[in-house]
Amino acid sequence: MSNLDPKMDEASMAIDDDDEDLPQAMQARQMLPTWFVERMMTDTWWFGLMMSNGTVIGIHRILSVDQAADGTIWLTVELLSDTPEDDRIFIAPTSRLTASINASHVVAAYELLDT
């Protein structure tokens, strides 16, 4: 996920805020062309994001995907507040569940429970 298509320039990756015809999930797929973005933005479930250091961050869903001025891609997520029987998964340490994650550090995304 950290290796975005090198053929895409900044102009083609930028989201046009005036383009209300594209849902947020479709706009996010322009920046992160992976299967999980649309699913994790339209469904609330127990998902895991494995980080480059091996930490798994438990999330309920991706709220938005944004590109910073420096070109980095950031995921705004709703963290899990409890885990599916696994204390090795990082969950929200407080009642505030929103977090931002630098997408370049995510190496895997997957479901934590069967659907």
N, C-alpha and C positions, 0 to 999 in steps of 0.2 A: 503494500500500500504506500510505502514511502517513496516509491519510484513512479512518479507520475509520468505519463507519456511525454518524452522529451520533445515531440513534434508539436505539442500544445504550447502556444505562447501565452503570456499573461492576458492578452486581450481575449483569447478564446476561452480561457478558464474563468474569467470574471463573470459574476452573475449580474445580469441586467435587472436592477431593482424595479424598472418600469414594466417588465415582462410578467404580467399577472396571469398570462395564459398557461405558463408552466407551473405545476405544483412544486412546492419546496423540495420534495423528494427527487423530482426530475432535475431540478436545478442542481441539487447536491451531486447527482450522478455525473454531471458535467465536470465536477472537480475531482470526484473520487469514483472512477468507473469500476465499482465492485458490486457484487450481488447483494451484500448485506445492507447497504445504505438505504435502499427503498424499503426493505423489510423492516429494518430497525427504526425507521421513521414513521411507519404506518401501523405498527403493531406494538403493543406493550406486553413484554414478556421478560424472562430472565436470560439476559445475554451476557457474554463475557468478552471483554477486549483484552487480549494478551499483549502486554507491552514488551518493548525490546529488552527490558531487564528481567523478564520472566513474571512480573506481577500480573495478575488477572484482575481487572476492574469490572465489577458487576454493575450492569446498567439495566434499567427498564426499557429505555428507548433513547434514540438520538432526537434531540429537539431541533437542532439546526446544524448546518455545515457552512462555515464562513471562511473567507480568505482574508488574512491580515494584509496590511500595507506592504509587509516584507515578502509576501508570497506564500507564507506558511498557511496550511489548512488546519482549521480548528473545529473540533466536534463539541457542541454543547449538548450535554447528556443529562438524563435523570438517573442518578445513582440508585442502586438497590439499597434498601434499608435493612434487609435481612438476606441470608444466603440459603441456597438450596443444599443444606447439610454439608457445607464445606467452609471451614473457617480460614482457608488459605486465600479466599477471594476478598479483595478489598471492597468494602461497602462504605456508605456514607457514615462518617464518624459523628455527625450531628443530625438534627432534624432538617437541615437545609440539604436538599437533594440535588441541586443543580451544580454541575462542574464543567470545566472546559478542558479538553484533552487535545494535545498537539498530535495530529493524525500521522505525522512522520514517525512516531514512536510505536504505533500500533502495528503488530506483525501478524495478528490473527483475530478473527471475530467469529463467534459461534454461540449456539444456544446452550444454556446451562441445564435445561430440562427438556425432556421429550414433549412434543406437542400432541 
